[in-house]
């Protein structure tokens, strides 16, 4: 989850002029990265073997 502190830190990295779309895209990216990190820490991961199995099913 994003916090005001994280949003403000990202906002500081932007130039003086930017579009709302750029900001929203950056915030979505940061949220997805943080979600992935949390999932990894909670062992909510998919093994490489499971990925290989799923990919093979796509190409049958």
Secondary structure by P-SEA (a helix, b strand, c coil): cccaaaaaaaaaaccccccaaaaaaaaaaaaaaaaaaaaaaacccccaaaaaaaaaaaac
